[in-house]
Amino acid sequence: MSVSAPATLDREQRELLRARLRAIGFDEVHFAQAAPAGGAALRQWLDAHHHADMAWIERSAEKRGDVERVLAEARSVIVLGVNYWSGAAVDSRRRKGGAPAWARYAVHEDYHDTMKPGLIAAGKAVEEIAGLTGADYRCYTDTGPVLERGWAARAGLGFRGKNGMLISKIHGNWLFLATLVTRAVIEPDDPLRKHLHTGADEPAGLLCGKCTRCIDACPTSAILEPGKVDARRCISYQTIENKGVIPRKLRAGIGDRVYGCDICLEVCPWNRFAQEGRKLLLVARHDLAGVSLRDLLELTTEGYVTLFRRTAVKRLKLTGLLRNACVVAGNSGDRSLVPSLVRLVAHASPLVRAHAVWAVQRLAGAEAVDLLATTRAGETNEQVLTEYAEAEPRG
């Protein structure tokens, strides 16, 4: 395939492009020079199996370490950020009456969908200003084989915190990231530490100082060391990516988090600078914050589809959400939820049944054996039977 000579943007064109992309709705627009980045650290993380069963990360590891494997003769990476912080006033109202906790990003329509038109428009702007075609760039919103946080650090958008997340000095921890890999030559922005221009990967916690709040706050001890997260212990992984049984030893740590987790983001001192975003590329769904745990436990397929249509939660499927709701119920101490949980002990999905048994045992204590006697007698699934065995009183 023939590749045209790379277009080179002068500074005026670069700033025109930045302004155009900000007008589209991206709160941050930064540029980096395309070069291999982060491959060695990623390989170490994968070799330690810290990615759990997210096999797609391993399959695309080579591309993630070198964007020229994503786009031949790539010259620049445009890093885009969308602020999804809703402001302190809205945040204080987001959970009503003890409702379960959702990751902040989840109380929006799916950002992959709402940001897509912005990325398409961004590509058109690159074509117009750089004189390129659609074959000369690739766009991704957290879906492609690109190390977004690494590129964001290279481009000066922020730094990688000890929680492994991208932290902005302006927006704190609350940015959706997108990337546009292009053959256009664009003068890069300075990273927060200029030595990164040499190709060195940024150390985690560049501007964290001695602070370890994120590491200390994680209830499942998922942050093994600054910047290194073991997905197998991470609440976000367990409540979203894990499609199977949540390990018993982690369930209590999940607390009231029914989808995702923001703990290591929430405690970060850099959030004090965060301001509410423009949200030109986002659609808030504040109604989800008021959904009660009982409502979740009693969701039907039809109700699930209606309530979570167009949100990121839809990828979890009803069985996954019921599994999570059972864990949250088991942690709630609310015995009034036992009847709803007992009904789920007879659910068609063994995954739901297993976690419902655990939750009944947690809430009902010694009474659980009697409450579960009928369904226990007819159960044949090995995993569910294991949960029953754990629920039975020990001699």
ZADREN-975928 format. One record per residue (C-alpha): residue number from 1; residue in one letter; y, z, x negated. Coordinates in nm, 4 decimals, always signed. Layout:
BEGIN
   pos   code         c2         c3         c1
   NUM      A          Y          Z          X
...
//
This chain:
BEGIN
   pos   code         c2         c3         c1
     1      M    +0.0000    +0.0000    +0.0000
     2      S    +0.3371    -0.0951    -0.1428
     3      V    +0.6030    +0.1733    -0.1640
     4      S    +0.9697    +0.0807    -0.1666
     5      A    +1.2004    +0.2079    -0.4398
     6      P    +1.3160    +0.5645    -0.3628
     7      A    +1.6526    +0.6010    -0.1960
     8      T    +1.8907    +0.8426    -0.3661
     9      L    +2.1405    +1.0420    -0.1619
    10      D    +2.4685    +1.1331    -0.3224
    11      R    +2.6208    +1.4722    -0.2490
    12      E    +2.8296    +1.3427    +0.0394
    13      Q    +2.5221    +1.1919    +0.2030
    14      R    +2.3254    +1.5099    +0.1412
    15      E    +2.5870    +1.7231    +0.3151
    16      L    +2.6148    +1.4694    +0.5974
    17      L    +2.2374    +1.4976    +0.6442
    18      R    +2.2567    +1.8767    +0.6375
    19      A    +2.5269    +1.8750    +0.9036
    20      R    +2.3325    +1.6301    +1.1209
    21      L    +2.0180    +1.8434    +1.1056
    22      R    +2.2112    +2.1589    +1.1873
    23      A    +2.3670    +1.9842    +1.4862
    24      I    +2.0180    +1.8982    +1.6101
    25      G    +1.9441    +2.2704    +1.6304
    26      F    +1.8082    +2.3815    +1.2922
    27      D    +1.9846    +2.6996    +1.1828
    28      E    +1.8955    +2.6460    +0.8177
    29      V    +1.8667    +2.3180    +0.6262
    30      H    +1.7719    +2.3327    +0.2584
    31      F    +1.6480    +2.0815    +0.0029
    32      A    +1.3929    +2.1105    -0.2774
    33      Q    +1.2568    +1.8726    -0.5369
    34      A    +0.8958    +1.7771    -0.4651
    35      A    +0.6633    +1.9192    -0.7299
    36      P    +0.3289    +2.1004    -0.7364
    37      A    +0.3781    +2.4542    -0.6053
    38      G    +0.1681    +2.7571    -0.5217
    39      G    -0.1702    +2.5964    -0.5790
    40      A    -0.3049    +2.8541    -0.8227
    41      A    -0.2123    +3.1540    -0.6061
    42      L    -0.3559    +2.9856    -0.2992
    43      R    -0.6810    +2.9153    -0.4828
    44      Q    -0.7126    +3.2804    -0.5860
    45      W    -0.6487    +3.3931    -0.2287
    46      L    -0.9125    +3.1557    -0.0964
    47      D    -1.1667    +3.2522    -0.3627
    48      A    -1.1263    +3.6160    -0.2579
    49      H    -1.2042    +3.5098    +0.1044
    50      H    -0.8775    +3.6576    +0.2245
    51      H    -0.8415    +3.3615    +0.4608
    52      A    -1.1338    +3.4911    +0.6707
    53      D    -1.2866    +3.1986    +0.8621
    54      M    -0.9740    +2.9804    +0.8663
    55      A    -1.1635    +2.6982    +0.6990
    56      W    -0.8893    +2.4401    +0.7551
    57      I    -0.6775    +2.6142    +0.4904
    58      E    -0.9501    +2.5696    +0.2305
    59      R    -1.0149    +2.2095    +0.3343
    60      S    -0.6501    +2.1236    +0.2740
    61      A    -0.5955    +2.3427    -0.0325
    62      E    -0.5370    +2.0528    -0.2728
    63      K    -0.2735    +1.9003    -0.0472
    64      R    -0.1037    +2.2352    +0.0039
    65      G    -0.0564    +2.2685    -0.3698
    66      D    +0.0852    +1.9189    -0.4210
    67      V    +0.2935    +1.7389    -0.1569
    68      E    +0.2298    +1.4031    -0.3264
    69      R    -0.1191    +1.4333    -0.1803
    70      V    +0.0509    +1.4562    +0.1604
    71      L    +0.2893    +1.1641    +0.0968
    72      A    +0.2456    +0.9358    -0.2035
    73      E    +0.5557    +0.9290    -0.4247
    74      A    +0.7213    +1.2138    -0.2366
    75      R    +1.0493    +1.3078    -0.4036
    76      S    +1.2027    +1.5794    -0.1874
    77      V    +1.1117    +1.8450    +0.0660
    78      I    +1.3601    +1.9284    +0.3412
    79      V    +1.2998    +2.2836    +0.4626
    80      L    +1.4237    +2.3659    +0.8122
    81      G    +1.4584    +2.7066    +0.9741
    82      V    +1.5046    +2.8085    +1.3366
    83      N    +1.6127    +3.1666    +1.4051
    84      Y    +1.4153    +3.3243    +1.6901
    85      W    +1.5707    +3.6708    +1.6815
    86      S    +1.6922    +3.7563    +2.0313
    87      G    +1.9348    +4.0304    +1.9348
    88      A    +1.8978    +4.4071    +1.9462
    89      A    +1.9923    +4.4406    +2.3134
    90      V    +1.7312    +4.1929    +2.4316
    91      D    +1.4755    +4.3319    +2.1898
    92      S    +1.5145    +4.6830    +2.3289
    93      R    +1.4353    +4.5532    +2.6779
    94      R    +1.1469    +4.3254    +2.5851
    95      R    +0.8794    +4.5787    +2.6742
    96      K    +0.9035    +4.7397    +3.0141
    97      G    +0.7147    +5.0407    +3.1406
    98      G    +0.4658    +5.0629    +2.8559
    99      A    +0.3662    +4.6972    +2.8783
   100      P    +0.1547    +4.5699    +2.5877
   101      A    +0.3263    +4.4304    +2.2795
   102      W    +0.3536    +4.0604    +2.2065
   103      A    +0.4636    +3.9074    +1.8791
   104      R    +0.8271    +3.8057    +1.9282
   105      Y    +0.7561    +3.4390    +1.8788
   106      A    +0.5010    +3.4473    +2.1599
   107      V    +0.7628    +3.5256    +2.4252
   108      H    +0.8903    +3.1687    +2.3975
   109      E    +0.7491    +2.8401    +2.5029
   110      D    +0.5296    +2.7128    +2.2209
   111      Y    +0.7630    +2.6447    +1.9287
   112      H    +0.5360    +2.3660    +1.8055
   113      D    +0.6265    +2.1792    +2.1236
   114      T    +0.9928    +2.2700    +2.1618
   115      M    +1.0766    +2.2012    +1.7959
   116      K    +0.8956    +1.8669    +1.7939
   117      P    +1.1870    +1.6682    +1.9455
   118      G    +1.4131    +1.8213    +1.6811
   119      L    +1.1808    +1.7076    +1.4038
   120      I    +1.1663    +1.3583    +1.5486
   121      A    +1.5463    +1.3496    +1.5573
   122      A    +1.5549    +1.4864    +1.2011
   123      G    +1.3328    +1.2017    +1.0867
   124      K    +1.5605    +0.9471    +1.2504
   125      A    +1.8596    +1.1024    +1.0747
   126      V    +1.6816    +1.0699    +0.7397
   127      E    +1.6004    +0.7070    +0.8167
   128      E    +1.9615    +0.6313    +0.9020
   129      I    +2.1306    +0.8121    +0.6142
   130      A    +1.8753    +0.7329    +0.3422
   131      G    +1.7882    +0.3840    +0.4635
   132      L    +1.4186    +0.4664    +0.4987
   133      T    +1.1454    +0.3875    +0.7502
   134      G    +0.9059    +0.6138    +0.9319
   135      A    +0.6481    +0.5479    +0.6600
   136      D    +0.8695    +0.7235    +0.4038
   137      Y    +0.8445    +1.0786    +0.5346
   138      R    +0.6143    +1.3304    +0.7029
   139      C    +0.7216    +1.6119    +0.9382
   140      Y    +0.5402    +1.9373    +1.0062
   141      T    +0.6024    +2.2504    +1.2102
   142      D    +0.3530    +2.5050    +1.0809
   143      T    +0.0685    +2.2587    +1.1374
   144      G    +0.0432    +2.0432    +0.8241
   145      P    -0.0976    +2.1020    +0.4744
   146      V    +0.2312    +2.2323    +0.3363
   147      L    +0.3118    +2.5785    +0.1944
   148      E    +0.6257    +2.6273    +0.4014
   149      R    +0.7211    +2.9685    +0.2625
   150      G    +0.6852    +2.8535    -0.0949
   151      W    +0.9070    +2.5528    -0.0329
   152      A    +1.1579    +2.7664    +0.1544
   153      A    +1.1843    +2.9914    -0.1508
   154      R    +1.2175    +2.6906    -0.3832
   155      A    +1.4987    +2.5581    -0.1650
   156      G    +1.6914    +2.8861    -0.1537
   157      L    +1.6359    +2.9536    +0.2156
   158      G    +1.4999    +3.2981    +0.1368
   159      F    +1.2361    +3.4775    -0.0664
   160      R    +0.8751    +3.5770    -0.0133
   161      G    +0.8633    +3.9444    +0.0785
   162      K    +0.5970    +4.1986    -0.0035
   163      N    +0.4641    +4.1342    +0.3462
   164      G    +0.3966    +3.7744    +0.2414
   165      M    +0.6541    +3.6443    +0.4876
   166      L    +0.9678    +3.4426    +0.4186
   167      I    +1.2690    +3.6747    +0.4296
   168      S    +1.6190    +3.5339    +0.4701
   169      K    +1.9241    +3.7234    +0.3496
   170      I    +2.0963    +3.5981    +0.6670
   171      H    +1.8232    +3.5996    +0.9326
   172      G    +1.5853    +3.8650    +0.8073
   173      N    +1.2213    +3.7952    +0.8928
   174      W    +1.2864    +3.5914    +1.2061
   175      L    +1.2643    +3.2224    +1.1158
   176      F    +1.0331    +2.9476    +1.2314
   177      L    +0.9881    +2.7068    +0.9422
   178      A    +0.9430    +2.3315    +0.9446
   179      T    +0.9250    +2.0807    +0.6615
   180      L    +1.0089    +1.7156    +0.6181
   181      V    +0.8498    +1.5613    +0.3077
   182      T    +1.0294    +1.2430    +0.2059
   183      R    +1.0465    +0.9751    -0.0609
   184      A    +1.4242    +1.0058    -0.0662
   185      V    +1.5709    +1.1653    -0.3769
   186      I    +1.7943    +1.4514    -0.2637
   187      E    +1.9704    +1.6907    -0.4975
   188      P    +1.7970    +2.0269    -0.4490
   189      D    +1.9641    +2.3492    -0.3463
   190      D    +1.9484    +2.6421    -0.5846
   191      P    +1.6761    +2.8989    -0.5177
   192      L    +1.7799    +3.2634    -0.5103
   193      R    +1.6667    +3.2829    -0.8710
   194      K    +1.7508    +2.9609    -1.0531
   195      H    +1.4506    +2.9778    -1.2890
   196      L    +1.2414    +2.8556    -0.9961
   197      H    +1.3822    +2.5082    -1.0594
   198      T    +1.1546    +2.4963    -1.3629
   199      G    +0.8495    +2.4982    -1.1379
   200      A    +0.7633    +2.8671    -1.1655
   201      D    +0.6364    +3.0224    -0.8443
   202      E    +0.8469    +3.3033    -0.7076
   203      P    +0.6966    +3.6530    -0.7375
   204      A    +0.6524    +3.8373    -0.4109
   205      G    +0.9226    +4.0896    -0.3326
   206      L    +1.1960    +3.9179    -0.5312
   207      L    +1.4698    +4.1121    -0.3491
   208      C    +1.2606    +4.4001    -0.2120
   209      G    +1.3288    +4.6419    -0.4963
   210      K    +1.1090    +4.9509    -0.4711
   211      C    +1.0769    +4.9234    -0.0922
   212      T    +0.7173    +4.9255    +0.0363
   213      R    +0.7858    +4.9848    +0.4060
   214      C    +0.5833    +4.6820    +0.5168
   215      I    +0.2816    +4.7824    +0.3084
   216      D    +0.2986    +5.1431    +0.4239
   217      A    +0.3491    +5.0567    +0.7924
   218      C    +0.0501    +4.8242    +0.8365
   219      P    -0.1969    +5.0226    +1.0528
   220      T    -0.4980    +4.8260    +0.9278
   221      S    -0.3996    +4.8198    +0.5570
   222      A    -0.3977    +4.4392    +0.5506
   223      I    -0.1375    +4.4089    +0.2720
   224      L    -0.3479    +4.4667    -0.0377
   225      E    -0.0602    +4.4343    -0.2840
   226      P    +0.2881    +4.2823    -0.2718
   227      G    +0.2583    +3.9371    -0.1180
   228      K    -0.1198    +3.9449    -0.0760
   229      V    -0.2497    +3.9793    +0.2799
   230      D    -0.6179    +4.0000    +0.3671
   231      A    -0.6394    +3.8100    +0.6951
   232      R    -0.9642    +3.9862    +0.7796
   233      R    -0.7701    +4.3102    +0.8258
   234      C    -0.4562    +4.1564    +0.9772
   235      I    -0.3828    +4.2266    +1.3433
   236      S    -0.2340    +3.8807    +1.3925
   237      Y    -0.5517    +3.7180    +1.2633
   238      Q    -0.7792    +3.9437    +1.4667
   239      T    -0.5911    +3.8960    +1.7947
   240      I    -0.5227    +3.5216    +1.7592
   241      E    -0.7333    +3.3352    +1.5023
   242      N    -1.0538    +3.5377    +1.5268
   243      K    -1.2598    +3.3860    +1.8068
   244      G    -1.5357    +3.6466    +1.7865
   245      V    -1.5756    +4.0220    +1.7987
   246      I    -1.2956    +4.2360    +1.6586
   247      P    -1.4519    +4.4818    +1.4104
   248      R    -1.4777    +4.8314    +1.5551
   249      K    -1.3117    +4.9870    +1.2492
   250      L    -0.9933    +4.7855    +1.3155
   251      R    -0.9612    +4.8278    +1.6915
   252      A    -0.7746    +5.1582    +1.6937
   253      G    -0.5211    +5.0159    +1.4467
   254      I    -0.4410    +4.7308    +1.6839
   255      G    -0.2758    +4.9832    +1.9118
   256      D    -0.0876    +4.8152    +2.1973
   257      R    -0.0600    +4.4714    +2.0342
   258      V    -0.2193    +4.2216    +2.2671
   259      Y    -0.1158    +3.9041    +2.0823
   260      G    -0.0028    +3.8983    +1.7232
   261      C    +0.1837    +4.1668    +1.5325
   262      D    +0.5374    +4.2128    +1.4005
   263      I    +0.5030    +4.5523    +1.2328
   264      C    +0.5456    +4.4367    +0.8736
   265      L    +0.8420    +4.2261    +0.9843
   266      E    +1.0053    +4.4905    +1.2046
   267      V    +1.0282    +4.7579    +0.9361
   268      C    +1.2005    +4.5331    +0.6797
   269      P    +1.5529    +4.6536    +0.5885
   270      W    +1.6750    +4.2937    +0.5526
   271      N    +1.6638    +4.2629    +0.9328
   272      R    +1.9865    +4.4607    +0.9575
   273      F    +2.1711    +4.1394    +0.8796
   274      A    +1.9949    +3.9351    +1.1486
   275      Q    +2.2067    +3.7811    +1.4219
   276      E    +2.0880    +3.6241    +1.7460
   277      G    +1.9907    +3.2605    +1.6956
   278      R    +2.1348    +2.9571    +1.8730
   279      K    +1.7907    +2.8666    +2.0129
   280      L    +1.8770    +2.5016    +2.0652
   281      L    +1.5135    +2.4184    +1.9929
   282      L    +1.3569    +2.7198    +2.1660
   283      V    +1.2906    +2.8229    +2.5247
   284      A    +1.2666    +3.1996    +2.5822
   285      R    +1.0001    +3.3480    +2.8108
   286      H    +1.1257    +3.7019    +2.8580
   287      D    +0.9159    +3.7361    +3.1734
   288      L    +0.6062    +3.7905    +2.9590
   289      A    +0.7470    +4.1173    +2.8282
   290      G    +0.7083    +4.2760    +3.1717
   291      V    +0.3452    +4.1810    +3.2305
   292      S    +0.1465    +4.5029    +3.2619
   293      L    -0.1822    +4.5736    +3.0897
   294      R    -0.3504    +4.6079    +3.4289
   295      D    -0.2249    +4.2606    +3.5222
   296      L    -0.3817    +4.1203    +3.2057
   297      L    -0.7146    +4.2917    +3.2662
   298      E    -0.7290    +4.1424    +3.6149
   299      L    -0.6215    +3.7879    +3.5226
   300      T    -0.8146    +3.4996    +3.6723
   301      T    -0.8453    +3.1599    +3.5091
   302      E    -0.5871    +3.0201    +3.7488
   303      G    -0.3491    +3.3075    +3.6863
   304      Y    -0.3875    +3.2705    +3.3113
   305      V    -0.3108    +2.8988    +3.3192
   306      T    -0.0046    +2.9533    +3.5382
   307      L    +0.1373    +3.2472    +3.3428
   308      F    +0.0902    +3.1108    +2.9922
   309      R    +0.1450    +2.7408    +3.0478
   310      R    +0.3517    +2.5919    +2.7633
   311      T    +0.3308    +2.9110    +2.5526
   312      A    +0.1491    +2.9668    +2.2239
   313      V    -0.0788    +3.2140    +2.4047
   314      K    -0.2577    +2.9249    +2.5740
   315      R    -0.4509    +2.8495    +2.2544
   316      L    -0.6183    +3.1903    +2.2757
   317      K    -0.7989    +3.1073    +2.6029
   318      L    -0.8569    +3.3627    +2.8782
   319      T    -1.1634    +3.5203    +2.7159
   320      G    -0.9692    +3.5896    +2.3966
   321      L    -0.6802    +3.7451    +2.5854
   322      L    -0.9148    +3.9624    +2.7930
   323      R    -1.0866    +4.0732    +2.4716
   324      N    -0.7515    +4.1794    +2.3290
   325      A    -0.6456    +4.3465    +2.6532
   326      C    -0.9650    +4.5523    +2.6501
   327      V    -0.8876    +4.6758    +2.2987
   328      V    -0.5310    +4.7668    +2.3974
   329      A    -0.6638    +4.9426    +2.7080
   330      G    -0.9076    +5.1392    +2.4973
   331      N    -0.6173    +5.2537    +2.2805
   332      S    -0.3874    +5.3331    +2.5723
   333      G    -0.5308    +5.6655    +2.6854
   334      D    -0.4742    +5.5479    +3.0434
   335      R    -0.7842    +5.6447    +3.2430
   336      S    -0.6507    +5.4634    +3.5498
   337      L    -0.7552    +5.1391    +3.3760
   338      V    -1.1244    +5.2340    +3.3762
   339      P    -1.2073    +5.0595    +3.7096
   340      S    -1.0591    +4.7321    +3.5830
   341      L    -1.2549    +4.7660    +3.2600
   342      V    -1.5794    +4.8445    +3.4410
   343      R    -1.5381    +4.5196    +3.6325
   344      L    -1.4987    +4.3344    +3.3019
   345      V    -1.8214    +4.4890    +3.1764
   346      A    -1.9853    +4.2386    +3.4153
   347      H    -1.7735    +3.9440    +3.2977
   348      A    -1.9470    +3.6127    +3.2290
   349      S    -1.8374    +3.6198    +2.8628
   350      P    -2.0346    +3.8452    +2.6255
   351      L    -1.7188    +3.8679    +2.4134
   352      V    -1.5274    +4.0263    +2.6997
   353      R    -1.8186    +4.2478    +2.7997
   354      A    -1.8567    +4.3886    +2.4500
   355      H    -1.4943    +4.4962    +2.4215
   356      A    -1.4840    +4.6236    +2.7790
   357      V    -1.7798    +4.8523    +2.7032
   358      W    -1.5952    +4.9886    +2.4004
   359      A    -1.2792    +5.0478    +2.6019
   360      V    -1.4636    +5.2293    +2.8810
   361      Q    -1.6275    +5.4524    +2.6220
   362      R    -1.2879    +5.5277    +2.4649
   363      L    -1.1239    +5.6185    +2.7945
   364      A    -1.4093    +5.7770    +2.9885
   365      G    -1.5812    +5.9653    +2.7085
   366      A    -1.9040    +6.1329    +2.8219
   367      E    -1.8695    +5.9778    +3.1676
   368      A    -1.9059    +5.6304    +3.0193
   369      V    -2.2861    +5.6434    +3.0148
   370      D    -2.3009    +5.6898    +3.3920
   371      L    -2.0255    +5.4359    +3.4576
   372      L    -2.2087    +5.1757    +3.2498
   373      A    -2.5669    +5.2541    +3.3559
   374      T    -2.6095    +4.9661    +3.6008
   375      T    -2.4702    +4.6919    +3.3794
   376      R    -2.6461    +4.8417    +3.0764
   377      A    -2.9819    +4.7969    +3.2464
   378      G    -2.9277    +4.4237    +3.2961
   379      E    -2.7640    +4.3404    +2.9626
   380      T    -2.9480    +4.1092    +2.7218
   381      N    -2.6796    +4.0042    +2.4720
   382      E    -2.7353    +4.1676    +2.1332
   383      Q    -2.3699    +4.2257    +2.0530
   384      V    -2.3010    +4.3836    +2.3903
   385      L    -2.6100    +4.6005    +2.3532
   386      T    -2.4730    +4.7184    +2.0192
   387      E    -2.1567    +4.8318    +2.1949
   388      Y    -2.3616    +5.0154    +2.4567
   389      A    -2.5545    +5.1918    +2.1828
   390      E    -2.2315    +5.3069    +2.0250
   391      A    -2.1110    +5.4315    +2.3630
   392      E    -2.4177    +5.6468    +2.4213
   393      P    -2.3904    +6.0137    +2.3249
   394      R    -2.5460    +6.1021    +1.9919
   395      G    -2.8019    +6.3776    +1.9652
//
